[in-house]
Amino acid sequence: MKVFLAGATGVIGSRLALLLRDAKHDVTGTTRDPAKVSRLQALGIKPVAVDAFDADAMARSVASTEPDVVIHQLTDLPSAPGTPGYAVGQEANRRLRIEGTRNLVRAAAMAGVRRVIAQSIAFAYAPGEGVRNEGDPLDVNAESPRRLTVQGIVALEREVLQTPGIAGVVLRYGYFYGPGTWYGAPPKSPSVHADAAAYAALLSLKKGNGVYNIAENDGAVSSAKAERELGFDPAFRISTRLAQEMAGSS
């Protein structure tokens, strides 16, 4: 299968690129940093240097690869919570979720791609009793800055799920932890190891439709739908070989 992976050098994208490659898929991975092109080449990934905010360039990049599936793992959060650059990063990531997603999904539609898989978050639900599931409302009435985050998620999910001709899959991830993330252990609920998050995207290539929570069973959200329909396992970890290969390329 030919896969266009947007955000192939990010925390989840870098893991997913290797999982896709080892599963014998033909993978084209994007980076906005031309300096990272050689890193992708070394891993056996076809590189494309493209800015997600450049709609025309993104359209050309997707069309030229003729993919069967487009996977959206674009993020822009270089600074951890509590650090000086975090607030700026949140706004940049919101813009990427809105404008970058629109450009990517429209590029996919123009290229005749019928399946798009996208990264969302599982900690944007409105407060309520009990475990949150995919049918519960998002926290659209939250106070800022949380409201801005939720607005970005709403826009992203709308593009992926409501674009005509696209069978969209939205993966609502918990807070990431593991090598390459901000946390070595689950920071709070809901959480998910970065390896398991990447694995969920791999599983979604041919399975599923709509929204899935991708998180550990820690009482915050239910991932039962993903476990049932995708075969998701929150205990999944990439092999030592892949972990070493990924670390060696960074």
N, C-alpha and C positions, 0 to 999 in steps of 0.2 A: 504494500500500500504506500502511496506517495503522501507524505505528511509535511505540511508547512507549519513549523513551530515558531511562533512569534515570542521572543524572549528566551532564546535558547541558552543564554549565559547567566540567567538569574538563578536564584536558589532552587526553585522547582524545575525550571527549564533545563538546567544543566544535568540534573538527575534524569529527567524524562528523556532528554536527547539520547543518553546512553541506553536506557531501557528500550526505546524505540529502535535504536540501531541494532542492539543484540537480538531483538525480535524480528530482525531482517526486513524492517521497513526502510523505505527510501526517504531519508530525512533531510529537509532543508531547514536550517535554523537561522533566525535573524539576531542581529545585534546592532545597536545604534553606535557602537564604538568600533571603528575600523581596526583598532589595535587588537581586537579580540577575534578577528577573522581567522588568524593563524591557529588560535586555540581550538576553534571549531574544526578546522581542517585536520588538525592532529588527531582529533577524536573520530574522524571519519564522517563528519557532518558537513553537508554542503552549506557554505556560509553565504549570507546576504547581509550587507551593511545597509540598513534602512532606518529612517526616522519615522516612527509611527504617526507623527503629526503631519507628515508629507503625504497627503492622500494619493496624489498621482504616482509617487514613487512606490508606495505600498501596493497600489493597483498593478503597476508593472511587475513588481516582484512576485506577487501571488500568481498573476497570469502566466508569467514565464516558466513557473515550475509545474503548472497544471496539476495541483494536488487533489487528492481524493478527500482529504480532511484538513481543516485548519484548526490549530490549537493556540489559544490565546493565554500566554503566561507572562504578559507584559506587566511590569510593576516599576515604580520609581520611588523607593523608600531607602535611601542610602544611610539615613541616620536613625539610631535606635531611640525608643521613647526616653524622654528625660534629657536628651542631648540638645545642643543649640539648634541643630538643623532639622529637628523632627517636625516642627510645625510647617516649615516651608516644604518639606518632603510630603506631608499629608496633602497639601494643596496641589503639588505637582502630580501626585498619584491620582487624586480626584480628576484632574484634567485628563490624565492618561486614560482613566476608566471611561470617561465620556467621549473625548475626541478621538483617542487612539483606537478604542473599541469600534466606534462608528466607521473609521477609515478601514480597519481590518475587516469587519464584517461586510461592508459594502464592496471591498475588493474581492472577498470570497464570492459574494453573490454575482458580481460581474464576470468572474472567472468560471462560473457554473459549479462551484463547490456546493455540495448538498449537506455537509455536516460540519458544524463548528462546536468546539469544546472550549469553555472559558473558565478562568479562575475567578471565583467570587469569595465571599467571606461568610462564616457561620455565626459571627458575633454581631450581626446587625439586626437581630430580631427585636421587636418591641417587647418590653417587659411583660411577663405573664406568669401564671402558675404552671408548674410542671415542666417537663422536658419539651424543648422546642422542636417542631418538625417542619418539613418543607412547606406545609400549608399555612403556617402561622404568619401573621403580618410582619413586615419590616418596620423598624423604628423611624418612620418618616417624620414624626413630630418631635424628634429629639432636639435638645438644645445644641447649639453650635459649641464646639467644632464637630461633634458626633453627627449632627445633621448633614454636614457637608460630605462626610464619608458615606452615609447612607444614600445621599443623592447620587453619588458616583456609582454606587452599586446598583441602584434602581435603573440608571441609564444603561449601564453595561448589560444587565440582565434583559432589559427590554430589547436592545439591539440583537442579542443572541437568540432570544426566544420568539421574537415577533417579526423578524425579517422574512418576507415571503420567499419560499423555496429553500429555506435553511432549516434543517433539523438540528435544533440547538440543545446542547448539554451544558448546564451550569453547575460547577462544582463549588459548593460553599465550604471552604476550608476553615478549620479552626486556627488558632494561633500556632504558628510554626515553631518547632524546636528541633534541635539536632545540629550536626556539623554545618557550618556556613550560615546559620541563622543567628539571631540575637540571644538565643537561650539554649542551654545544654539539657534542660529538663522542662516538662510542661510548665509554662509560666502561670497559666490560669485557665479556667474553663470557658469555652471548649478549646482543646488543643489537638494538634496532630503532628506526628513526626514528618519531617520533610520527605523522607523516603516513601512513606505511605501515601502522602499527597501526590507525589509523582506517579506512583503505582495506580492510583485511582484514575488519572488521566489516561494512562496506557489502557486500562480496562475499558474506558469509554470510547475507544476507537470504533468499536463495532456494536457496543451494547448501550442501552439506555436512551432516555429522552426526557428533557425537562430538567428539574432542579434536584440536586442531591446534597445532603449534608455529608461532609467528609471530615470526621473527627473521631476521637476516642470516646468510649462509652463512660464518660465521667459525670453524667447526670445533667449536663447543660443542653445538649441537642441530641437527637436520635439519628444515628446513621444506619438504622435498620433497612431503609429503602435501598441505600447503596450496597449494603451487604447482600441483600436479597437479589437485586436486579443486576448489579455489576460484578458481584463477587468480591467486593472490597473487604480487605482485612487490615484493620488499624495496626496490627502487629508486624506488618510487612517491613522488611529492611533490605536495602540493596546489598549485593554480595560484597565481600571484602575486596575482591578484584576490581569491581566497578568503583567502589569508594576510593581505592588507591589511584585508579586511573583519573578520576575526577579531581582528586587533590593534587595530582601531579601536573594537571593542565592549568591549574589556577595560578 
